[in-house]
Amino acid sequence: MSESYETKRYGADKIALLGLFIVALVIARFIIASSSAIVLSGPIKLDYSGLSVSMPMGNGWQSEKQWKFQNNSFDLSSVFNPGSGSVTALVQCRYLLAVEMSGAEARLKQKASAVGGEIAETGRGRLDKLTVDWAHIKKPKTLFDMFFGTVRLPNNRQFDIEVHQATGDSKFAEQVFKRIAESLEFEDNQLLAAGSKIIGEIKSKGLESFLKKEVRETFFLIKDSRRHTTGFTMDLLGCSFARLQNEGEATEVDAEGQSNIEGASFYYIRDRYNQEQATLFKSDNSFDEFTWKSETSGPRGRSGVEIVLERDGIMTVKRFNAATREKIYRPGPAAIPEMFLEFTLSELLESDKKEIIVDVIDSEGKITPTLISRIEGKDKTIEEEEAVYLLSLELLDGREFSEQVSLDRQKHISRILLRQNNIYILERSSAEDVSRQFPEHSEYILQKNKMQGQNEPEH
């Protein structure tokens, strides 16, 4: 009987131990589940885009909840670090400004190829007025996989969602992806549509109508907040056919009947390191195709950029420094090279619009959404009252960079006030005045034809 009692007690101990083990598993599972529960932030808006999205926060997720501008896109990210000291999951949302017009299937395949993975599953979902095409991408012989979703937006914009995980927990990654996708909200940007209309009108009129068959020369002195002159800019812009023939103005056109537009610019900053940039620009009358070359010299040495926009809308940006790099973009209908920004301002003044957003392309190939607003008389300062027209330009790339631009009666820029970390003032000047203040460049300034092909930037 004693032996039987001992056997029963031993069996009861095993059952109790098994019960404790099960309870421990349930508790552990609850702790893991609660620690990895997906809690989203409130909507994180991208200013002036009409877009907002929520990101995972807390329970191991970390996010700055702030959009960052780089490589002509705005990025927002969140990482999952459950306390092991290493990131096991990553979320990245991206708002791209100038994408190629490829179909959803091609975009999904392109992403799979970029990460060295294979598409395991695809699908399509509807969110209000948006269509989200997605793919589950797996990397063979690894625990890594990702969920990738892409949304086509107006004006050549695109929104992408990527959820990466490296622990083999695909269900977790899928849940995160779905929650983020469901939080996406978008309202079409009417300011960008208005900007597209203004740029379309400039293209329709043609650059020749603004230049009036003249070669326009523009010089500005650059002054700091103490009004000390620190540099200058010089710009030439005109029609290559501007010449007299038989006491009249002759017109030469290219093979497709479009006027050729040529431009050149040079800026110089005199400081400890001396910075300068020279550019050359050639375009058709509606800037549907152009070539833009620049060479910059400064504290980081010399570098060059070549931008080529083809008639099919594809823009190639090639950088020449330590290693040649090339990127492909497709600017939207609101895009315009910065050297034609004055025409944008004058066209805005001719319209009934108070505010617009345009995509300004600079000589480095950067595309910056820019808010342009009229400043009415009651909003002007005493100094600004002298300007016939006054406009505000805010670069929407997160740098808090803004300009106030004054225009004269001919709607030509006469003064620019730049604000970022410091204040700089650009004041209209003449070749003679600039040459007198910067004698080291006097020969170059007074022989402006050097800017028109004789000293083409070399890469």
VOMI-56893 format. One record per residue (C-alpha): residue in three letters; x, y, z. Coordinates in nm, 4 decimals. Layout:
<recs>
REC; Ala; X; Y; Z $
...
</recs>
This chain:
<recs>
REC; Met; 0.0000; 0.0000; 0.0000 $
REC; Ser; 0.2875; 0.2312; 0.0799 $
REC; Glu; 0.4366; 0.1623; -0.2624 $
REC; Ser; 0.1021; 0.2368; -0.4292 $
REC; Tyr; 0.0727; 0.5677; -0.2387 $
REC; Glu; 0.4235; 0.6724; -0.3409 $
REC; Thr; 0.3447; 0.5921; -0.7059 $
REC; Lys; 0.0212; 0.7976; -0.6973 $
REC; Arg; 0.1979; 1.0878; -0.5269 $
REC; Tyr; 0.4734; 1.0810; -0.7909 $
REC; Gly; 0.2088; 1.0830; -1.0654 $
REC; Ala; 0.0291; 1.3732; -0.9022 $
REC; Asp; 0.3570; 1.5674; -0.8805 $
REC; Lys; 0.4134; 1.5123; -1.2542 $
REC; Ile; 0.0626; 1.6364; -1.3342 $
REC; Ala; 0.1104; 1.9422; -1.1116 $
REC; Leu; 0.4476; 2.0141; -1.2732 $
REC; Leu; 0.2937; 1.9786; -1.6194 $
REC; Gly; 0.0157; 2.2131; -1.5152 $
REC; Leu; 0.2650; 2.4711; -1.3916 $
REC; Phe; 0.4548; 2.4389; -1.7200 $
REC; Ile; 0.1369; 2.4983; -1.9210 $
REC; Val; 0.0489; 2.7979; -1.7063 $
REC; Ala; 0.4018; 2.9327; -1.7544 $
REC; Leu; 0.3689; 2.8920; -2.1332 $
REC; Val; 0.0360; 3.0733; -2.1319 $
REC; Ile; 0.1804; 3.3558; -1.9212 $
REC; Ala; 0.4896; 3.3767; -2.1440 $
REC; Arg; 0.2736; 3.3824; -2.4556 $
REC; Phe; 0.0597; 3.6572; -2.3016 $
REC; Ile; 0.3688; 3.8611; -2.2131 $
REC; Ile; 0.5132; 3.8211; -2.5647 $
REC; Ala; 0.1799; 3.9021; -2.7247 $
REC; Ser; 0.1298; 4.2111; -2.5116 $
REC; Ser; 0.4867; 4.3321; -2.5656 $
REC; Ser; 0.4531; 4.2970; -2.9433 $
REC; Ala; 0.0970; 4.4283; -2.9696 $
REC; Ile; 0.0738; 4.6697; -3.2580 $
REC; Val; -0.0105; 5.0166; -3.1306 $
REC; Leu; -0.0136; 5.2917; -3.3916 $
REC; Ser; 0.0639; 5.6575; -3.3461 $
REC; Gly; -0.1817; 5.9264; -3.4442 $
REC; Pro; -0.1791; 6.0412; -3.8094 $
REC; Ile; 0.1621; 6.1796; -3.9094 $
REC; Lys; 0.0951; 6.4430; -4.1743 $
REC; Leu; 0.3292; 6.5390; -4.4535 $
REC; Asp; 0.2661; 6.9115; -4.4863 $
REC; Tyr; 0.1064; 7.0348; -4.8084 $
REC; Ser; 0.0948; 6.6848; -4.9583 $
REC; Gly; -0.2562; 6.5905; -4.8473 $
REC; Leu; -0.1126; 6.2650; -4.7101 $
REC; Ser; -0.0937; 6.1196; -4.3581 $
REC; Val; -0.0156; 5.7767; -4.2150 $
REC; Ser; 0.0202; 5.6201; -3.8681 $
REC; Met; 0.3295; 5.4286; -3.7545 $
REC; Pro; 0.3915; 5.1564; -3.4891 $
REC; Met; 0.4881; 5.3095; -3.1546 $
REC; Gly; 0.5645; 5.1592; -2.8102 $
REC; Asn; 0.5897; 4.7907; -2.7111 $
REC; Gly; 0.9364; 4.7747; -2.8654 $
REC; Trp; 0.8642; 5.0052; -3.1593 $
REC; Gln; 1.0581; 5.3315; -3.1920 $
REC; Ser; 0.9897; 5.6135; -3.4382 $
REC; Glu; 1.0821; 5.9813; -3.4616 $
REC; Lys; 0.7376; 6.0460; -3.6128 $
REC; Gln; 0.8946; 6.2945; -3.8538 $
REC; Trp; 0.9215; 6.2934; -4.2323 $
REC; Lys; 1.2736; 6.3389; -4.3713 $
REC; Phe; 1.3552; 6.4613; -4.7213 $
REC; Gln; 1.6298; 6.2850; -4.9180 $
REC; Asn; 1.6887; 6.1717; -5.2768 $
REC; Asn; 1.3742; 6.3491; -5.4008 $
REC; Ser; 1.1465; 6.1653; -5.1599 $
REC; Phe; 1.0091; 6.2016; -4.8063 $
REC; Asp; 1.0797; 5.9076; -4.5717 $
REC; Leu; 0.9185; 5.8008; -4.2440 $
REC; Ser; 1.0400; 5.4979; -4.0474 $
REC; Ser; 0.9868; 5.2903; -3.7341 $
REC; Val; 1.2034; 5.0053; -3.5972 $
REC; Phe; 1.1158; 4.7130; -3.3702 $
REC; Asn; 1.3681; 4.6291; -3.0977 $
REC; Pro; 1.2093; 4.3879; -2.8448 $
REC; Gly; 1.4997; 4.4297; -2.6014 $
REC; Ser; 1.7424; 4.1807; -2.7503 $
REC; Gly; 1.9754; 4.4602; -2.8550 $
REC; Ser; 1.9100; 4.4130; -3.2254 $
REC; Val; 1.6407; 4.5370; -3.4601 $
REC; Thr; 1.4179; 4.2516; -3.5771 $
REC; Ala; 1.1649; 4.4453; -3.7840 $
REC; Leu; 1.1585; 4.7700; -3.9792 $
REC; Val; 0.8825; 4.9825; -4.1287 $
REC; Gln; 0.9531; 5.2454; -4.3917 $
REC; Cys; 0.7008; 5.4684; -4.5667 $
REC; Arg; 0.8126; 5.6732; -4.8636 $
REC; Tyr; 0.6457; 5.9568; -5.0573 $
REC; Leu; 0.8243; 5.9828; -5.3920 $
REC; Leu; 0.8078; 6.3032; -5.5966 $
REC; Ala; 0.9144; 6.2021; -5.9486 $
REC; Val; 0.8695; 5.8340; -6.0319 $
REC; Glu; 0.8718; 5.6439; -6.3582 $
REC; Met; 0.5265; 5.5673; -6.4980 $
REC; Ser; 0.5437; 5.1903; -6.4610 $
REC; Gly; 0.2527; 4.9606; -6.3794 $
REC; Ala; 0.1909; 4.8077; -6.0369 $
REC; Glu; 0.3140; 4.4622; -6.1416 $
REC; Ala; 0.6420; 4.6072; -6.2672 $
REC; Arg; 0.6900; 4.8035; -5.9435 $
REC; Leu; 0.6382; 4.4913; -5.7317 $
REC; Lys; 0.8844; 4.2910; -5.9408 $
REC; Gln; 1.1358; 4.5735; -5.9274 $
REC; Lys; 1.1218; 4.5801; -5.5467 $
REC; Ala; 1.1640; 4.2018; -5.5230 $
REC; Ser; 1.4678; 4.2215; -5.7504 $
REC; Ala; 1.6165; 4.5096; -5.5498 $
REC; Val; 1.6157; 4.3058; -5.2239 $
REC; Gly; 1.7187; 3.9785; -5.3908 $
REC; Gly; 1.3874; 3.8141; -5.3095 $
REC; Glu; 1.1021; 3.6295; -5.4762 $
REC; Ile; 0.7338; 3.7200; -5.4792 $
REC; Ala; 0.5338; 3.4640; -5.2814 $
REC; Glu; 0.1955; 3.6341; -5.2997 $
REC; Thr; 0.0366; 3.9501; -5.4411 $
REC; Gly; -0.2885; 4.1299; -5.3837 $
REC; Arg; -0.4807; 4.4535; -5.4295 $
REC; Gly; -0.6819; 4.6530; -5.1771 $
REC; Arg; -0.8999; 4.9624; -5.1876 $
REC; Leu; -0.8722; 5.2405; -4.9296 $
REC; Asp; -1.1335; 5.5054; -4.9924 $
REC; Lys; -1.0188; 5.6465; -5.3311 $
REC; Leu; -0.6775; 5.4782; -5.3261 $
REC; Thr; -0.5651; 5.1456; -5.4698 $
REC; Val; -0.2887; 4.9612; -5.2829 $
REC; Asp; -0.1025; 4.6936; -5.4784 $
REC; Trp; 0.1056; 4.4710; -5.2514 $
REC; Ala; 0.3378; 4.1738; -5.2530 $
REC; His; 0.4773; 3.9325; -4.9941 $
REC; Ile; 0.8449; 3.8981; -5.0851 $
REC; Lys; 1.0635; 3.6179; -4.9454 $
REC; Lys; 1.4377; 3.5798; -4.9568 $
REC; Pro; 1.5320; 3.2127; -5.0234 $
REC; Lys; 1.7160; 3.0189; -4.7504 $
REC; Thr; 1.6820; 3.3027; -4.4971 $
REC; Leu; 1.4323; 3.4136; -4.2317 $
REC; Phe; 1.4018; 3.7528; -4.4012 $
REC; Asp; 1.0845; 3.8515; -4.5781 $
REC; Met; 0.8920; 4.1705; -4.6393 $
REC; Phe; 0.5526; 4.3078; -4.7293 $
REC; Phe; 0.5646; 4.5835; -4.9878 $
REC; Gly; 0.2727; 4.8043; -5.0936 $
REC; Thr; 0.2619; 5.0800; -5.3529 $
REC; Val; 0.0031; 5.3480; -5.4316 $
REC; Arg; -0.0008; 5.5675; -5.7412 $
REC; Leu; -0.0924; 5.9316; -5.6634 $
REC; Pro; -0.1676; 6.2333; -5.8876 $
REC; Asn; 0.1108; 6.4534; -6.0344 $
REC; Asn; 0.3625; 6.1679; -6.0695 $
REC; Arg; 0.3653; 6.1102; -5.6926 $
REC; Gln; 0.3860; 5.7626; -5.5404 $
REC; Phe; 0.3505; 5.6270; -5.1870 $
REC; Asp; 0.5250; 5.3036; -5.0780 $
REC; Ile; 0.5040; 5.0962; -4.7580 $
REC; Glu; 0.7745; 4.8444; -4.6652 $
REC; Val; 0.7666; 4.6114; -4.3648 $
REC; His; 1.0818; 4.4009; -4.3180 $
REC; Gln; 1.1265; 4.1250; -4.0600 $
REC; Ala; 1.4232; 3.8925; -3.9944 $
REC; Thr; 1.2893; 3.6325; -3.7457 $
REC; Gly; 1.0648; 3.4244; -3.9680 $
REC; Asp; 0.7459; 3.5708; -3.8179 $
REC; Ser; 0.5646; 3.6553; -4.1416 $
REC; Lys; 0.2260; 3.6812; -3.9698 $
REC; Phe; 0.3549; 3.9582; -3.7456 $
REC; Ala; 0.4935; 4.1516; -4.0469 $
REC; Glu; 0.1662; 4.1057; -4.2334 $
REC; Gln; -0.0376; 4.2419; -3.9407 $
REC; Val; 0.1869; 4.5480; -3.9165 $
REC; Phe; 0.1594; 4.6080; -4.2904 $
REC; Lys; -0.2204; 4.5864; -4.2892 $
REC; Arg; -0.2569; 4.8203; -3.9919 $
REC; Ile; -0.0357; 5.0849; -4.1533 $
REC; Ala; -0.2079; 5.0534; -4.4906 $
REC; Glu; -0.5488; 5.0933; -4.3261 $
REC; Ser; -0.4324; 5.4158; -4.1552 $
REC; Leu; -0.3339; 5.5831; -4.4834 $
REC; Glu; -0.5314; 5.8975; -4.5677 $
REC; Phe; -0.4976; 6.1172; -4.8749 $
REC; Glu; -0.6691; 6.4278; -5.0054 $
REC; Asp; -0.5684; 6.5565; -5.3475 $
REC; Asn; -0.3496; 6.8677; -5.3210 $
REC; Gln; -0.5259; 7.1570; -5.4959 $
REC; Leu; -0.2220; 7.3860; -5.4540 $
REC; Leu; -0.0111; 7.1401; -5.6517 $
REC; Ala; -0.2825; 7.1172; -5.9166 $
REC; Ala; -0.2825; 7.4989; -5.9369 $
REC; Gly; 0.0961; 7.4952; -5.9755 $
REC; Ser; 0.0675; 7.2394; -6.2544 $
REC; Lys; -0.1738; 7.4707; -6.4345 $
REC; Ile; 0.0648; 7.7685; -6.4082 $
REC; Ile; 0.3578; 7.5627; -6.5395 $
REC; Gly; 0.1366; 7.4293; -6.8183 $
REC; Glu; 0.0555; 7.7871; -6.9235 $
REC; Ile; 0.4266; 7.8766; -6.9336 $
REC; Lys; 0.4931; 7.5737; -7.1534 $
REC; Ser; 0.2011; 7.6652; -7.3782 $
REC; Lys; 0.3215; 8.0250; -7.4253 $
REC; Gly; 0.6833; 7.9142; -7.4668 $
REC; Leu; 0.9947; 8.0627; -7.3084 $
REC; Glu; 1.0463; 8.2823; -7.6141 $
REC; Ser; 0.7378; 8.4860; -7.5211 $
REC; Phe; 0.8933; 8.5745; -7.1834 $
REC; Leu; 1.2398; 8.6474; -7.3210 $
REC; Lys; 1.1027; 8.8524; -7.6145 $
REC; Lys; 1.3959; 8.7516; -7.8329 $
REC; Glu; 1.6429; 8.9191; -7.6007 $
REC; Val; 1.9451; 8.7900; -7.4132 $
REC; Arg; 1.8652; 8.8719; -7.0535 $
REC; Glu; 2.1608; 8.9536; -6.8254 $
REC; Thr; 2.1022; 8.9531; -6.4499 $
REC; Phe; 2.3501; 9.0362; -6.1733 $
REC; Phe; 2.2930; 9.0222; -5.7991 $
REC; Leu; 2.5209; 9.1127; -5.5106 $
REC; Ile; 2.4941; 8.8779; -5.2110 $
REC; Lys; 2.5004; 9.0491; -4.8701 $
REC; Asp; 2.4884; 8.9079; -4.5177 $
REC; Ser; 2.2667; 9.0262; -4.2315 $
REC; Arg; 2.5138; 9.3104; -4.1595 $
REC; Arg; 2.4900; 9.4126; -4.5267 $
REC; His; 2.8489; 9.3143; -4.5958 $
REC; Thr; 2.8896; 9.2018; -4.9559 $
REC; Thr; 3.0015; 8.8366; -4.9573 $
REC; Gly; 2.9406; 8.7236; -5.3141 $
REC; Phe; 2.7529; 8.7657; -5.6389 $
REC; Thr; 2.5481; 8.5827; -5.8992 $
REC; Met; 2.5342; 8.6367; -6.2743 $
REC; Asp; 2.2854; 8.4813; -6.5157 $
REC; Leu; 2.2451; 8.4910; -6.8915 $
REC; Leu; 1.9310; 8.3615; -7.0559 $
REC; Gly; 1.8093; 8.4025; -7.4098 $
REC; Cys; 1.7078; 8.2550; -7.7420 $
REC; Ser; 1.9970; 8.1238; -7.9483 $
REC; Phe; 1.8252; 8.2618; -8.2566 $
REC; Ala; 1.8232; 8.6240; -8.1271 $
REC; Arg; 2.0081; 8.8088; -8.4024 $
REC; Leu; 1.9340; 9.0700; -8.6652 $
REC; Gln; 1.9111; 8.9899; -9.0297 $
REC; Asn; 1.7913; 9.2146; -9.3136 $
REC; Glu; 1.6949; 9.4822; -9.0586 $
REC; Gly; 1.4576; 9.2363; -8.8953 $
REC; Glu; 1.4768; 8.9644; -8.6336 $
REC; Ala; 1.5502; 8.6264; -8.7857 $
REC; Thr; 1.4352; 8.3053; -8.6244 $
REC; Glu; 1.6296; 7.9832; -8.6328 $
REC; Val; 1.4592; 7.6715; -8.5048 $
REC; Asp; 1.5645; 7.3191; -8.4361 $
REC; Ala; 1.4683; 7.0171; -8.6448 $
REC; Glu; 1.1306; 6.9848; -8.4699 $
REC; Gly; 1.0414; 7.3520; -8.5065 $
REC; Gln; 1.1104; 7.4423; -8.1436 $
REC; Ser; 1.3118; 7.7495; -8.0446 $
REC; Asn; 1.6438; 7.6819; -7.8768 $
REC; Ile; 1.6889; 7.8427; -7.5347 $
REC; Glu; 2.0351; 7.8853; -7.3873 $
REC; Gly; 2.1347; 7.9892; -7.0397 $
REC; Ala; 2.4436; 8.0167; -6.8246 $
REC; Ser; 2.5008; 8.1124; -6.4631 $
REC; Phe; 2.7818; 8.1700; -6.2178 $
REC; Tyr; 2.7792; 8.2336; -5.8456 $
REC; Tyr; 3.0704; 8.3119; -5.6175 $
REC; Ile; 3.0901; 8.3293; -5.2361 $
REC; Arg; 3.4007; 8.4893; -5.0919 $
REC; Asp; 3.4774; 8.3345; -4.7549 $
REC; Arg; 3.7392; 8.1192; -4.5868 $
REC; Tyr; 3.7129; 7.8502; -4.8541 $
REC; Asn; 3.5621; 8.0441; -5.1492 $
REC; Gln; 3.2725; 7.8686; -5.3177 $
REC; Glu; 3.1698; 7.8947; -5.6794 $
REC; Gln; 2.9497; 7.7221; -5.9343 $
REC; Ala; 2.9237; 7.7544; -6.3121 $
REC; Thr; 2.6359; 7.6083; -6.5124 $
REC; Leu; 2.5281; 7.5818; -6.8761 $
REC; Phe; 2.1711; 7.5127; -6.9870 $
REC; Lys; 2.0120; 7.4309; -7.3234 $
REC; Ser; 1.6422; 7.3719; -7.3716 $
REC; Asp; 1.3604; 7.3698; -7.6215 $
REC; Asn; 1.0950; 7.6418; -7.6077 $
REC; Ser; 0.8686; 7.4494; -7.3669 $
REC; Phe; 1.1519; 7.2883; -7.1621 $
REC; Asp; 1.0132; 6.9438; -7.2440 $
REC; Glu; 1.3756; 6.8512; -7.3121 $
REC; Phe; 1.6869; 7.0127; -7.1746 $
REC; Thr; 2.0510; 6.9562; -7.0842 $
REC; Trp; 2.1974; 7.1196; -6.7744 $
REC; Lys; 2.5638; 7.0936; -6.6774 $
REC; Ser; 2.7197; 7.2339; -6.3626 $
REC; Glu; 3.0552; 7.2333; -6.1898 $
REC; Thr; 3.0932; 7.3275; -5.8245 $
REC; Ser; 3.4059; 7.4089; -5.6254 $
REC; Gly; 3.4130; 7.4493; -5.2484 $
REC; Pro; 3.5335; 7.3089; -4.9143 $
REC; Arg; 3.4635; 6.9516; -5.0292 $
REC; Gly; 3.6574; 6.9868; -5.3527 $
REC; Arg; 3.5222; 6.9874; -5.7065 $
REC; Ser; 3.2183; 6.8024; -5.8346 $
REC; Gly; 3.0049; 6.8034; -6.1463 $
REC; Val; 2.6459; 6.7201; -6.2362 $
REC; Glu; 2.4786; 6.6631; -6.5701 $
REC; Ile; 2.0981; 6.6616; -6.5971 $
REC; Val; 1.9272; 6.5452; -6.9145 $
REC; Leu; 1.5502; 6.5554; -6.9632 $
REC; Glu; 1.4332; 6.3604; -7.2677 $
REC; Arg; 1.1102; 6.4218; -7.4590 $
REC; Asp; 0.9608; 6.1051; -7.3053 $
REC; Gly; 0.9712; 6.2791; -6.9652 $
REC; Ile; 1.2612; 6.0756; -6.8207 $
REC; Met; 1.5209; 6.2862; -6.6374 $
REC; Thr; 1.8683; 6.1400; -6.5824 $
REC; Val; 2.0911; 6.2947; -6.3143 $
REC; Lys; 2.4556; 6.1976; -6.3425 $
REC; Arg; 2.7015; 6.3010; -6.0708 $
REC; Phe; 3.0747; 6.3181; -6.1266 $
REC; Asn; 3.2905; 6.3058; -5.8132 $
REC; Ala; 3.4860; 6.0170; -5.6639 $
REC; Ala; 3.2591; 5.7766; -5.8503 $
REC; Thr; 3.0098; 5.8480; -6.1256 $
REC; Arg; 2.6518; 5.7874; -6.0124 $
REC; Glu; 2.3310; 5.8033; -6.2093 $
REC; Lys; 1.9676; 5.8345; -6.1000 $
REC; Ile; 1.6469; 5.8316; -6.3016 $
REC; Tyr; 1.3405; 6.0471; -6.2297 $
REC; Arg; 1.0195; 6.1483; -6.4050 $
REC; Pro; 0.9242; 6.5033; -6.2989 $
REC; Gly; 0.5533; 6.5793; -6.2757 $
REC; Pro; 0.3535; 6.8522; -6.4505 $
REC; Ala; 0.4346; 7.1052; -6.1744 $
REC; Ala; 0.8133; 7.0781; -6.2287 $
REC; Ile; 1.0250; 7.3671; -6.3585 $
REC; Pro; 1.4022; 7.4410; -6.3620 $
REC; Glu; 1.4893; 7.7084; -6.1080 $
REC; Met; 1.6325; 7.9428; -6.3728 $
REC; Phe; 1.2760; 7.9893; -6.5026 $
REC; Leu; 1.1343; 8.0629; -6.1581 $
REC; Glu; 1.0958; 8.4331; -6.2408 $
REC; Phe; 0.8573; 8.3378; -6.5222 $
REC; Thr; 0.6570; 8.1309; -6.2735 $
REC; Leu; 0.6233; 8.4323; -6.0442 $
REC; Ser; 0.5160; 8.6648; -6.3249 $
REC; Glu; 0.2644; 8.4086; -6.4535 $
REC; Leu; 0.1220; 8.3695; -6.1019 $
REC; Leu; 0.0772; 8.7470; -6.0820 $
REC; Glu; -0.1153; 8.7377; -6.4100 $
REC; Ser; -0.3489; 8.4693; -6.2738 $
REC; Asp; -0.6248; 8.4729; -6.0127 $
REC; Lys; -0.4278; 8.2375; -5.7864 $
REC; Lys; -0.3013; 8.3486; -5.4445 $
REC; Glu; -0.0941; 8.0377; -5.3672 $
REC; Ile; 0.0517; 7.7504; -5.5653 $
REC; Ile; 0.2999; 7.4671; -5.5163 $
REC; Val; 0.5557; 7.3880; -5.7861 $
REC; Asp; 0.8441; 7.1389; -5.8011 $
REC; Val; 1.1640; 7.3391; -5.8461 $
REC; Ile; 1.4511; 7.1488; -6.0116 $
REC; Asp; 1.7935; 7.2854; -5.9180 $
REC; Ser; 2.1301; 7.2429; -6.0890 $
REC; Glu; 2.2132; 6.9455; -5.8642 $
REC; Gly; 1.9062; 6.7514; -5.9788 $
REC; Lys; 1.7194; 6.8059; -5.6536 $
REC; Ile; 1.3423; 6.8442; -5.6874 $
REC; Thr; 1.1957; 7.0579; -5.4100 $
REC; Pro; 0.8228; 7.1214; -5.3621 $
REC; Thr; 0.7953; 7.4975; -5.3149 $
REC; Leu; 0.5000; 7.6954; -5.1810 $
REC; Ile; 0.4678; 8.0321; -5.3591 $
REC; Ser; 0.2335; 8.2924; -5.2061 $
REC; Arg; 0.1487; 8.6505; -5.2882 $
REC; Ile; 0.2145; 8.9047; -5.0132 $
REC; Glu; -0.0511; 9.1732; -5.0288 $
REC; Gly; 0.0104; 9.5388; -4.9406 $
REC; Lys; -0.1266; 9.5194; -4.5879 $
REC; Asp; 0.1214; 9.2404; -4.5071 $
REC; Lys; 0.4313; 9.4261; -4.6310 $
REC; Thr; 0.6915; 9.5826; -4.4033 $
REC; Ile; 0.7955; 9.9471; -4.4555 $
REC; Glu; 1.1060; 9.8362; -4.6482 $
REC; Glu; 0.9006; 9.6020; -4.8623 $
REC; Glu; 0.6531; 9.8773; -4.9557 $
REC; Glu; 0.9016; 9.9871; -5.2241 $
REC; Ala; 0.8466; 9.6604; -5.4132 $
REC; Val; 0.5786; 9.6697; -5.6819 $
REC; Tyr; 0.5160; 9.2976; -5.6301 $
REC; Leu; 0.6184; 9.0821; -5.3357 $
REC; Leu; 0.5981; 8.7049; -5.3078 $
REC; Ser; 0.6950; 8.4468; -5.0484 $
REC; Leu; 0.8662; 8.1188; -5.1373 $
REC; Glu; 0.8847; 7.8372; -4.8811 $
REC; Leu; 1.0889; 7.5279; -4.9648 $
REC; Leu; 0.8950; 7.2287; -4.8330 $
REC; Asp; 1.1926; 6.9999; -4.7708 $
REC; Gly; 1.2114; 7.0389; -4.3933 $
REC; Arg; 1.5046; 7.2827; -4.3907 $
REC; Glu; 1.2885; 7.5815; -4.2932 $
REC; Phe; 1.4321; 7.7700; -4.5895 $
REC; Ser; 1.2275; 8.0622; -4.7199 $
REC; Glu; 1.2605; 8.3562; -4.9570 $
REC; Gln; 1.0864; 8.6873; -5.0032 $
REC; Val; 1.1139; 8.7999; -5.3628 $
REC; Ser; 1.0544; 9.1566; -5.4824 $
REC; Leu; 0.9659; 9.2240; -5.8469 $
REC; Asp; 0.9630; 9.5542; -6.0365 $
REC; Arg; 0.6972; 9.6855; -6.2746 $
REC; Gln; 0.8299; 9.4656; -6.5553 $
REC; Lys; 0.7918; 9.1686; -6.3192 $
REC; His; 1.1689; 9.1174; -6.3060 $
REC; Ile; 1.3261; 9.0159; -5.9741 $
REC; Ser; 1.4915; 9.3140; -5.8048 $
REC; Arg; 1.5639; 9.1802; -5.4561 $
REC; Ile; 1.5610; 8.8480; -5.2696 $
REC; Leu; 1.5659; 8.8006; -4.8925 $
REC; Leu; 1.6833; 8.4512; -4.7953 $
REC; Arg; 1.6136; 8.3057; -4.4521 $
REC; Gln; 1.7427; 7.9807; -4.3052 $
REC; Asn; 2.0043; 7.9633; -4.0314 $
REC; Asn; 2.1226; 8.3090; -4.1381 $
REC; Ile; 1.9814; 8.5953; -4.3420 $
REC; Tyr; 2.1177; 8.6852; -4.6850 $
REC; Ile; 2.0055; 8.9583; -4.9212 $
REC; Leu; 2.0442; 8.9482; -5.2986 $
REC; Glu; 2.0213; 9.2933; -5.4553 $
REC; Arg; 2.0026; 9.3669; -5.8278 $
REC; Ser; 2.3299; 9.5113; -5.9588 $
REC; Ser; 2.5293; 9.5614; -6.2787 $
REC; Ala; 2.8274; 9.3931; -6.4431 $
REC; Glu; 3.0434; 9.6996; -6.3755 $
REC; Asp; 2.9546; 9.7184; -6.0057 $
REC; Val; 3.0080; 9.3457; -5.9511 $
REC; Ser; 3.3394; 9.3614; -6.1389 $
REC; Arg; 3.4559; 9.6516; -5.9227 $
REC; Gln; 3.3772; 9.4660; -5.5979 $
REC; Phe; 3.5159; 9.1329; -5.7170 $
REC; Pro; 3.8192; 9.2234; -5.9291 $
REC; Glu; 3.9431; 8.8636; -5.9166 $
REC; His; 3.6526; 8.7791; -6.1506 $
REC; Ser; 3.6342; 9.1057; -6.3470 $
REC; Glu; 3.7657; 8.9643; -6.6738 $
REC; Tyr; 3.5216; 8.6768; -6.6555 $
REC; Ile; 3.2290; 8.9059; -6.5692 $
REC; Leu; 3.2915; 9.1646; -6.8396 $
REC; Gln; 3.3521; 8.9025; -7.1073 $
REC; Lys; 3.0221; 8.7269; -7.0550 $
REC; Asn; 3.0502; 8.5308; -7.3782 $
REC; Lys; 3.2827; 8.2968; -7.1878 $
REC; Met; 2.9781; 8.1750; -7.0027 $
REC; Gln; 2.8129; 8.0809; -7.3302 $
REC; Gly; 3.0137; 7.7808; -7.4328 $
REC; Gln; 3.3792; 7.8794; -7.4189 $
REC; Asn; 3.4176; 7.7675; -7.0583 $
REC; Glu; 3.1759; 7.4773; -7.0537 $
REC; Pro; 3.1932; 7.2855; -6.7240 $
REC; Glu; 3.4142; 6.9801; -6.7560 $
REC; His; 3.3419; 6.6613; -6.5670 $
</recs>
